[in-house]
Amino acid sequence: DRIDLEGEPCVVSIIQDITEKEQAKEKVNRLNDDLERLVLVRTSALEAANRELAAEIARRKNLEDFSNQLSQIIWETPDIVAIWAPDGQMQFINKAGRSLFGLRDGEPVTHLDFFSLYSETVRDQMRDTIQALVVKDGIWRGETTVQLPGDRTIPTSQVFLCKKNEAGDVQFFACIARDVSDFKRVELELRQS
């Protein structure tokens, strides 16, 4: 500011050292630049993660759709499909199996023992021989007879599977069985003729 000091014109000024302020300002600018770079890196990483997540969601959706299709095929196939626990407790029987054994579609099957679907003679063979082979080899193919309600039996062509975990423990068994009554009848007629 201009002032008059004892008749002499003078200028009054306040001088302040702003070195620290400028250094702080420069430091803030560097930090802002670093923060902007970090935000760009993190945003890029987040975008990449979102793309991977979207791809994983799409993959899982495809697997779910495929699983639903396979479930529908298994449910609707005219062959009997059954899954049971290592102790014999039924876990699943498809529509064809339920129809043959007189079970309703929504009726639980866990009260059934898989081996009760066979006559006593076949049941012993299933437990003592066939199941041991399935556990050992993972699969067994052959023919047996299945016991239906009313003590009626039907010949079946069957495939048994065994699913084990990484430790080698049996997780479950599965069976696909086809009624071969018509084939056996035609075979018998051909032999007789």
C-alpha positions as CSV (number, residue, x, y, z in Angstrom):
1,D,0.0,0.0,0.0
2,R,1.3,3.6,-0.6
3,I,1.7,5.7,2.4
4,D,3.4,9.0,3.2
5,L,6.0,8.6,6.0
6,E,7.4,11.9,7.3
7,G,6.8,13.5,3.9
8,E,8.4,10.7,2.0
9,P,6.2,8.5,-0.2
10,C,6.7,4.9,0.8
11,V,5.3,1.5,-0.1
12,V,4.3,-0.8,2.7
13,S,4.3,-4.5,1.9
14,I,4.0,-7.7,3.8
15,I,6.3,-10.4,2.6
16,Q,5.6,-14.0,3.5
17,D,7.7,-17.1,2.7
18,I,5.3,-19.5,0.9
19,T,7.8,-22.1,0.2
20,E,6.1,-24.6,2.4
21,K,2.7,-23.7,0.9
22,E,4.0,-24.2,-2.6
23,Q,5.7,-27.5,-1.6
24,A,2.4,-28.6,0.0
25,K,0.5,-27.6,-3.1
26,E,3.0,-29.5,-5.3
27,K,2.7,-32.5,-3.0
28,V,-1.1,-32.3,-3.3
29,N,-0.8,-32.2,-7.0
30,R,1.5,-35.2,-7.1
31,L,-0.9,-37.0,-4.8
32,N,-3.8,-36.1,-7.0
33,D,-1.9,-37.4,-10.0
34,D,-1.0,-40.6,-8.2
35,L,-4.6,-41.0,-7.1
36,E,-5.9,-40.4,-10.6
37,R,-3.5,-43.1,-11.9
38,L,-4.5,-45.5,-9.1
39,V,-8.2,-44.8,-9.9
40,L,-7.5,-45.6,-13.6
41,V,-5.7,-48.8,-12.6
42,R,-8.4,-49.9,-10.2
43,T,-11.2,-48.9,-12.6
44,S,-9.5,-51.0,-15.3
45,A,-9.1,-53.9,-12.9
46,L,-12.8,-53.5,-11.9
47,E,-13.9,-53.5,-15.5
48,A,-11.8,-56.6,-16.2
49,A,-13.3,-58.3,-13.1
50,N,-16.8,-57.3,-14.2
51,R,-16.1,-58.8,-17.7
52,E,-14.8,-62.0,-16.1
53,L,-17.8,-62.1,-13.8
54,A,-20.2,-61.6,-16.7
55,A,-18.5,-64.4,-18.6
56,E,-18.7,-66.6,-15.5
57,I,-22.4,-65.8,-15.0
58,A,-23.1,-66.6,-18.7
59,R,-21.1,-69.9,-18.3
60,R,-23.1,-70.8,-15.2
61,K,-26.3,-69.9,-16.9
62,N,-25.4,-72.1,-19.9
63,L,-24.5,-75.0,-17.5
64,E,-27.8,-74.5,-15.6
65,D,-29.8,-74.6,-18.9
66,F,-27.9,-77.7,-20.0
67,S,-28.4,-79.3,-16.6
68,N,-32.1,-78.5,-16.8
69,Q,-32.3,-80.1,-20.3
70,L,-30.5,-83.2,-19.1
71,S,-32.8,-83.4,-16.1
72,Q,-35.8,-83.2,-18.4
73,I,-34.4,-85.9,-20.6
74,I,-33.7,-88.2,-17.6
75,W,-37.1,-87.5,-16.2
76,E,-38.9,-88.3,-19.5
77,T,-36.9,-91.2,-20.8
78,P,-38.8,-94.4,-21.1
79,D,-35.9,-96.2,-19.3
80,I,-35.9,-96.5,-15.6
81,V,-33.3,-94.1,-14.0
82,A,-32.5,-94.4,-10.3
83,I,-29.9,-92.9,-8.0
84,W,-29.3,-94.2,-4.5
85,A,-26.9,-93.6,-1.5
86,P,-24.2,-96.1,-0.6
87,D,-26.5,-97.5,2.1
88,G,-29.2,-98.3,-0.5
89,Q,-31.5,-95.4,0.4
90,M,-33.2,-94.2,-2.8
91,Q,-32.5,-90.6,-3.8
92,F,-34.2,-90.4,-7.2
93,I,-36.5,-92.4,-9.5
94,N,-37.6,-90.9,-12.8
95,K,-41.1,-90.9,-14.3
96,A,-40.8,-94.3,-16.0
97,G,-39.5,-95.9,-12.8
98,R,-42.2,-94.3,-10.7
99,S,-44.9,-95.5,-13.1
100,L,-43.6,-99.1,-13.0
101,F,-43.3,-99.2,-9.2
102,G,-46.6,-97.4,-8.6
103,L,-45.2,-94.1,-7.2
104,R,-46.7,-90.7,-7.9
105,D,-44.5,-88.0,-9.5
106,G,-44.1,-85.8,-6.4
107,E,-43.9,-88.7,-3.9
108,P,-40.7,-88.9,-2.0
109,V,-38.6,-92.0,-2.6
110,T,-36.1,-91.7,0.3
111,H,-38.1,-94.3,2.3
112,L,-37.3,-96.9,-0.3
113,D,-34.3,-99.2,-0.3
114,F,-32.9,-99.7,-3.8
115,F,-32.5,-103.4,-3.3
116,S,-36.1,-103.8,-2.4
117,L,-36.8,-103.3,-6.1
118,Y,-35.5,-106.8,-6.7
119,S,-36.6,-110.3,-5.8
120,E,-34.8,-111.9,-2.9
121,T,-32.5,-114.0,-5.2
122,V,-31.5,-111.0,-7.4
123,R,-31.2,-108.8,-4.3
124,D,-28.5,-111.1,-2.8
125,Q,-26.7,-111.2,-6.2
126,M,-26.9,-107.3,-6.4
127,R,-25.5,-106.8,-2.9
128,D,-22.9,-109.5,-2.9
129,T,-21.6,-109.5,-6.4
130,I,-22.8,-106.7,-8.7
131,Q,-22.4,-103.8,-6.3
132,A,-18.8,-104.9,-5.4
133,L,-18.0,-105.0,-9.2
134,V,-19.5,-101.5,-9.6
135,V,-17.5,-100.1,-6.7
136,K,-14.3,-101.7,-8.1
137,D,-14.8,-100.9,-11.8
138,G,-17.1,-97.9,-11.6
139,I,-19.6,-99.6,-14.0
140,W,-21.5,-102.9,-14.6
141,R,-23.7,-103.9,-17.5
142,G,-25.9,-106.9,-17.5
143,E,-29.4,-108.3,-17.3
144,T,-31.4,-108.9,-14.1
145,T,-35.1,-109.1,-13.2
146,V,-36.9,-106.3,-11.4
147,Q,-39.7,-107.0,-8.8
148,L,-42.8,-105.0,-9.5
149,P,-45.8,-104.5,-7.2
150,G,-48.0,-107.6,-7.1
151,D,-44.9,-110.0,-7.2
152,R,-44.6,-109.5,-10.9
153,T,-41.1,-109.5,-12.3
154,I,-39.8,-108.1,-15.6
155,P,-36.4,-108.8,-17.3
156,T,-34.3,-105.7,-17.6
157,S,-31.0,-104.7,-19.3
158,Q,-29.2,-102.5,-16.8
159,V,-26.2,-100.3,-16.4
160,F,-24.9,-99.5,-12.9
161,L,-22.6,-96.6,-12.2
162,C,-20.6,-95.7,-9.1
163,K,-19.5,-92.1,-8.3
164,K,-16.6,-91.7,-5.9
165,N,-15.1,-88.6,-4.4
166,E,-11.3,-87.8,-4.7
167,A,-10.6,-89.8,-1.5
168,G,-12.2,-92.9,-3.2
169,D,-15.3,-93.0,-1.0
170,V,-18.6,-93.9,-2.8
171,Q,-20.9,-90.8,-3.1
172,F,-23.8,-92.5,-4.9
173,F,-24.8,-95.2,-7.3
174,A,-26.9,-94.8,-10.4
175,C,-28.8,-97.3,-12.6
176,I,-30.3,-97.1,-16.0
177,A,-32.6,-100.1,-16.7
178,R,-34.6,-101.0,-19.8
179,D,-37.6,-103.3,-19.8
180,V,-36.6,-106.0,-22.3
181,S,-39.8,-108.1,-21.9
182,D,-40.8,-107.6,-25.5
183,F,-37.4,-108.6,-26.7
184,K,-37.4,-111.7,-24.5
185,R,-40.9,-112.6,-25.7
186,V,-39.8,-112.3,-29.4
187,E,-36.6,-114.2,-28.7
188,L,-38.6,-117.0,-27.1
189,E,-41.1,-117.1,-30.1
190,L,-38.2,-117.3,-32.5
191,R,-36.7,-120.2,-30.6
192,Q,-40.0,-122.0,-30.5
193,S,-40.5,-121.5,-34.2
